[in-house]
Amino acid sequence: MSGKKKKSMKKTAVELLKKTPLKPMWWKLKGVPPIYQIRHFLMDIHQDKLLFEWYPDIYRENAGGPVDERKVIFVENAMSGLSNSFQLLYNDLKASGKYRIHVHHLGWYLIHRNEFEVNGARLVRDLGDARYVFLSEACHPLSCLSLRPETTVIQLWHGCGAFKKFGRSTATMMFGPDLAHINRHPQYENYSCVTVSSPEVVWAYEEAMGLEDRKGVVQPIGVSRTDVFFDQEYLDGARERVLKKVPQAEGKKVILYAPTFRGLVARAETPDYETFHLRKLKKALGEDVIVLIKHHPIIKDYHMPKLPEDLKGTFAVDVTRTLSVEDLMITADVCITDYSSLIFEYSLLDKPLVFYAYDLEEYFDWRGFYYDYDELTPGPVCQTMDELAAVLAKPGFGYDPEKMRLFRERFMRSCDGHSTRRIEEHVFGKSLRA
């Protein structure tokens, strides 16, 4: 049997498995002790071999020649397409015609671990003569390499501000690995530059990435993905794109519900509709409202809660896989979230933001925040559906423009529509735009 046919049969088997209860059952089973401990012991041995021997050997074999000054690599860790963190910079590089652009899709948490490791090997091989490397999140294959000094690694990150903790900041929390594991497999040592949304949050990224002793690596020059919120043509087209997918939203107030995920990244889950009671919301708000639901992109399809059939498509629509969060934020009359960093981008739009933090104490114990939650949030905080429904029924949704202005000035000061240009000038010494 040919390798191509075997691969096709394996893919078919995996697709069939996804349509049965077996895969989610396995996700639950492998988290039960002692299965969890045994699996992780064996995985740690394998990971050490991969990161300390195989990948470094591949890199050394391909890093002996001269660096290609025109070679730019974009690394998508867990996205199947080109993420909004990269899009504007990618467009400028491509339009300039002066660079050879390589995009690597590693498939973290999207494909089988063996396939991910093969994709990682391809990336490591390609890194050997790369001049520029752009990331939007932590990257395991790159983290284990002693990169040649000519290679510049730029972390654009995928969020703004500093809300829930990540990286080394979570070493004492339930979320993420402990400090010993982080030190054994450091994620951020190869970074030449990390771009952030404001001087206010530099300290948080330095703490999370262990860069306190490398002042100047974290640069508050803006976040590229936010430039679209200052592009009038993009703003004008957003509502049209939303209505094309959800025509029933025409003439209605649009409520965007965009919660973050719960649990570990590998088993990320979303709140269900028992915690976000849509029928109670409909009873309070009536028929002239539609709720568009955008779950976190790392949520697996089989973890998506099912909308009540009598509300599906009329009062509520799940647009997680069909619409961008940028178009939804621009179109929404009000946004409901909990602990998502989208609050920072949303502040640029100067519109009402409401927080539904029904599990605030549990989430704080699990992951923690960089700032006091109640002081940080630039909108009403609700912990029950009754409170949430009452706020949403108010004219203006309890919006305080001055509070939002101060929040935006504090956390998004460097995001003014010119972030991509400043990043290009910092990395390439000039703007790539004509």
N, C-alpha and C positions, 0 to 999 in steps of 0.2 A: 504494500500500500504506500502511495506517495506521501511525502510530508505535507503537501498541500491538502490532500484529501483527509489526512488525520486531523489537521488543524481545523478543517471545515466541520468534521464530525464532532470534535471537542467543543467548538463554538455552538453547534446545534444542541449538544447535551447541556451546556451551561444555560442556554436560553430556555430550554425546557425546564431546567431546575428552578429558574427564576419564577416560573409560572406555577410552581407548586409551593406548599407550605414548608418544604424541607429546608430551603436555604435560611429563612428567618428562624426556624427551629434550631438549626445548627449554630447560628449566631448566638442564640441564647445558651445553648448547651456548652459551647466552648468557653463561656464566661463563668462556668461553675467550677469551683475547686473540687478535686485537685487537677482537673483537666486544664484549667487556666494556668496553674503553676508549671505543669509539665510542658505544655505548649510553649510557654514563654521561656523556659529554660533552654529548650531545643532551639527556639528562634534566636535567642541571644547568642548561642554558639555560632549559628549560621550567620547572623548579622556581623559578628566580629570577623569572621572569615571573609565575608563580602567587603566590608568597609576597611579592614586593616590590611588585606592582602590582595584580593582579586581586583578591585577597582583601582587602587594605587598602582598595581603592576600594569594594568591596561593604560593608565594615564602616562606613566613613565615611558612606555613603549612608543607613545604618540606625541611626546612633548620634546623630542630631541631636535627638531628642525626649527627654522625661524618662525616667529609669530606672523600670522596673516593680519596686517593692519586694517584690512577691510572686513574682517569676519566678525559678525555680531550674532550671538546666540540668545534666543529667548527660551526660557525653560518654564513650561506649564506643568506644574506638579500634579494637579488633580482636575484640570479642566480639559474637556475634549476639543474645544476650539480655542481661539485666541481671546484671552480675557480682556475686560475693559481696562485693566491696569496697564496693558501693553499697547492697546490699539492705536492711540494717537502717535506714540513714539514710533511704532512699527510703520505707520503710514508715512511719517516724515522721512524715515530711513529709506523706505522703498522709493518714495518720490524723488529723493536726492540722486538715486542711481549710482551712488558711490560705495555702497556696502553690499557684501554678500551675507544675506540673512538666513539663518538656520533656526527653525522652531522645533523644539523637542517636547512631545507630549508623553509624560512618564506614566500617567494613569494611576497615580497613588489612590488607593481605596476604590478604584473603578474597575480594575482588572485583577486577575490572579497574581499573587506575589511573584511567581516565577517570571511572568511576562513583564512585570514592573522592573525586575532585576535586569532583564535583557534590555529593556529600554534605557535603564540606567547605564548599562555598559556602552550602549551606542552614544549616549551623551558624554560619558567620560572620554571615550575615544575622540569625539569631536572637539572636546575642550583642549586637547593637546596643543593646538596652534591658534586658539581663539584670542582675539584682542579684547572684546567686550562681551560680558555675560549679564543678562538682565533676568532677575527673579521677581516673583510677587509673593512668595512665601518661602518657608524653610525647605531646603532641598537635601535629602539624605546623600545621594551619590556625590554631590559636589562638596559636601561638608567634610568628607574624609580625606580630601586631597591636599597635598602640599603644592599649591599652585605656583607656577612660575611668576615672577614679579611683574612681567609685562602684561599679564591678564588682569583686567579691571572687572570687578564684580559689583553690580549695582542692584541693591534691593529696593524695588519700588513699593513693596508691600501691597496688600489688597484692601486695607482699610485706612481710615483717617482717625485722628485724635488718639485718645488712649482711654478705653472704657474697661472691658473685662481683661483680666490678666492673661499673659501668655508667656511662653518660653521659660526662662529661669525664674521669672516672677511667680510661677505656679509650683515651684519645687516643694513647698510646704503644704500645698493644697491637694485635694483629692484628684483634681484634673491634672493630667500630664504625668510624666515620669519624675522620679526623685532626683536629687541633685547629683548623686553618684552616677546615675545613668546619663544625665545631661552632660556631665564632665567627661564621661567616657566617649560619648558621641556628640561633640559640640556641633551646633548647627550654623553658627554665625561668624566663625573666626576668619573666614576668607573674604569677608565683605570689605570693599573699598569705600562704599558709600551707601547710606540708607536715607531715602528721602521721606520726610514727614510733613504734616500739615501745618505745624506752628512751632515756634520756639518753646511754647508751654509744655509740649509733650516729649521733648528731647530726652529728658531724664528717664522717662518710663521705657523708651526703646533701648536706651543704654543699659538699664537694669535688666530688661527682658532678654537682651542679646549678649549680655556680658561684655559690653563695650565701654564700661566706665573709665578704663585706663587708656582708651583710644579716642580721646576727645577730637571732634571734627569729622568722625566717620558718619555720625547721624547729622544730617543736614536739613534744617527747616526751610526748604526751598519750594515746598508744595507737593501735591499729589497729582500726577498726570491725569488720572481718570476724572478729576473734578472739573477739568477745563470745559467739558460739554455743558455744564450748568451756566456758562457765560456765553454760549454760542446760540444766538437768537434763532438761527435756522434749525438747530437741533431742538431747541425748546418748542418752536412752533410745530414741529413734526411729531413730537412725542404723543400728544393726545390723539392725533390721527392714527398713529400706529397702535395705540391701545384700543381705540374704537373699532379698528379693523379686525382685531382679535376678539373683542368683547363689545359687539354693537349694541347689546342691551344696556350698556352703561350710558348711552346717549340720553342727555337730559336729566341725569340723576347725580346726586352727590356721591362722589367716589371716596370710599374709605379703604385705605391700604392697610392690611394687617401683615406685618413682616417680622415675625418672631425669630430669634436665633435658635440654634439647636441646643439640645440637652444631651448630657452624657459625654463619653469619649468620642473623639473624632471618628475612630474606626466603626463605632456603633451609634453614630449620631441619630438622635430621634427628635421629633418635633412635638410640641404640645398637641393634644387631641382636642376634639370639639366638645369634650365634657368640661374642660377648663376654659375654653373660649366658646360660650354658649350662644350659638348663632340665633336660635329661636327667641331667646330672651332679648337679644339685640334687635331683632326684627320687630318684636312686640313694642319695644321702646321707641324705635326710629321710624317705623312705617314703611311705605312702599317706594318712597322717592329716594331710596338709598341703595347702593350696591357695594358689597364688600369684596375686594379683590385680594386674594391670599397668595403671598409670596413666601414660601419656606426657604430656609438656608440651602444654598446649592449643593452642600455635601450630603444632604439627606437622601438615603436610598429610597427608591420608589416603593418598596414594600414596607417602609416605615411611614409613608404618607397616610394620614388619617383620611377616611372617606367622608365626603360631604353628605349631609342628610339629603336624601333624594328629593324631598319636597322643596328644598331651598337651592339645590344645585342648578346653576345656570340662570337663576332668577334673582335671588337675594345675594347669593355668594358664588364666586367663581375662583377655582384654584388655577392661578396663572404661573405657577412655579417654573414650569418647563416651556412656557410660551412667550413670556414677555420679560424684558430686561428690567432690573430694579430701577435704573435711571428713568426710563419712560414712565414707570409706575409712580415714582416719587414726584415727577414733574406734573403728572396728570391728577394725582390725588388732591382732594380737598382737605384731608386730614390723614395723618399716618399714625397707626398704633404699632408700637413695638415694645420690647422689654429690655434686653441687654445688648442689642445689636449696634455695631459701630456705624450703621447707616444714619444714625442720628446726626452725625457730624456733617455728612454730605447734605442731608435734608435741611440742615440749618441754613445752607446757602440759598434756599428757596424762600425763606421767610414765610413759612406757613405753619399751621397748628400741628403740634406733636403731642401725643398722649401715650403714657406708659402703662402697660398692663403687667404688673409684676406680682402675680399671684403666688409665686414661689421664691420671693426675694431672699428670705433667710436661708433657705436650702441652697439656692444658687450661690449666695455669698460664701457659704461654707464649702461649697464644691469648687468654685473657681476664684472668687474674689474680684475686687475692682481696684483700679488705680486711684480713684477719687471717691469721696463719700457719695453714695448713690443719690440721696435726697437733695444734696447740695448741687450735684452735677446736672441732674435732669432738668431741661428747660421747658417743662410742661407738666400738667397734672399727673400724679402717680396714683394708680388705682390697684387695689389688691383683690377686689371682688368684681363679678360681672355687674352687679347692681350699681357699684360706684362707676364703672366704665360706661354703662348705658346712660347714667345720669349726666356724666360729663359730655358724652357725644350728643345728647339731646339739647344741650345748651347752645344758644347762638354764639358762634365763634369758638366753640369747643374749649373754652377756658384758656384761650391763647393770650400770652403776655409778650407783645412785640419787643419790649425793652429787655426782658429776660433773655429772649432769643438773640437779640443783638449782642449782648454781653457775652453769651455763650459762644457765638460765632467768632467774635473778636478774639476770644481767649484761645479757642481750639482750632480755628480754621484761618488764622491770619495770613498764612502764606498761600492760600488757595484763592486766586483772583482772576483765573482765566488764562494765566501765563505760566503755569507750573511746568508744562512740557518744555517750553522754550528755556526756562531757567535750568531744568535738568539737562537739556542738550548742551547748554553753555558750560555747565559744570563738568560734564563727562567728556564732551568732544571739543570744548574750547570755543564753540560757536553754535548759533542756532542753525538747524538744518532746513528751516523753512525759507523759501525764496523771498 
